[in-house]
Amino acid sequence: DAGVIQSPRHEVTEMGQEVTLRCKPISGHNSLFWYRQTMMRGLELLIYFNNNVPIDDSGMPEDRFSAKMPNASFSTLKIQPSEPRDSAVYFCASSSGLEWGVTQYFGPGTRLTVL
Amino acid sequence: KQEVTQIPAALSVPEGENLVLNCSFTDSAIYNLQWFRQDPGKGLTSLLLIQSSQREQTSGRLNASLDKSSGRSTLYIAASQPGDSATYLCAVKGDNQGGKLIFGQGTELSVKP
């Protein structure tokens, strides 16, 4: 299995531009998670989906952030407009469910730099 | 609100030494606790998952313990090797929180040859 796939791996953009991060979960997994990691705040959950439906988006920092999961094999995280404080590593993870014994598998992350 | 703390933030040891990483959490109502490893520029890899009803889990040279009542977990690494150098994060899944994991800030481990 290829694992969780994220693209791009690195993104450099200017303030005010739209940024779209992409994620392909492990085949057969029905739960998908978006995290953000910074030195100051550590690893934070932004939003997660179960069976393509958003379950908890309380971690999304503000309206500039949006996430979609149009089908079981693809999800996007969009930032519009981007700001320098959005610079971070964004991870996508997937799992075979939300049950208590199920682990999450992480992608390699997208390093976003907003100038 | 659940908070997870890891001490120390960084640790450097000589090869071959046994070591313990600490994790504490403020709300004992958890479903499970996981230890992850993160290599530089990489994603997280799950090492051990302890259910709330369990006291410990072992995998090779790794042993993780859980004391729910005191809100503590430890990750014990035996006979450390340079390849163990990485950041180790613990995360808890709380009751009635669905899939949400709350992470600590991590301990950066360096094992010197």
Chai-1 contact restraints between the chains, C-beta under 6 A:
chainA,res_idxA,chainB,res_idxB,connection_type,confidence,min_distance_angstrom,max_distance_angstrom,comment,restraint_id
A,S31,B,G99,contact,1.0,0.0,6.0,A-B,restraint_1
A,G42,B,F103,contact,1.0,0.0,6.0,A-B,restraint_2
A,G42,B,Q105,contact,1.0,0.0,6.0,A-B,restraint_3
A,L43,B,F103,contact,1.0,0.0,6.0,A-B,restraint_4
A,L45,B,K100,contact,1.0,0.0,6.0,A-B,restraint_5
A,Y48,B,G99,contact,1.0,0.0,6.0,A-B,restraint_6
A,I55,B,G98,contact,1.0,0.0,6.0,A-B,restraint_7
A,F91,B,G43,contact,1.0,0.0,6.0,A-B,restraint_8
A,L98,B,G98,contact,1.0,0.0,6.0,A-B,restraint_9
A,L98,B,G99,contact,1.0,0.0,6.0,A-B,restraint_10
A,W100,B,Y31,contact,1.0,0.0,6.0,A-B,restraint_11
A,W100,B,N32,contact,1.0,0.0,6.0,A-B,restraint_12
A,T103,B,S46,contact,1.0,0.0,6.0,A-B,restraint_13
A,T103,B,L49,contact,1.0,0.0,6.0,A-B,restraint_14
A,F106,B,G43,contact,1.0,0.0,6.0,A-B,restraint_15
A,F106,B,L44,contact,1.0,0.0,6.0,A-B,restraint_16
A,G107,B,G43,contact,1.0,0.0,6.0,A-B,restraint_17
A,P108,B,K42,contact,1.0,0.0,6.0,A-B,restraint_18
A,P108,B,G43,contact,1.0,0.0,6.0,A-B,restraint_19
A,G109,B,G43,contact,1.0,0.0,6.0,A-B,restraint_20
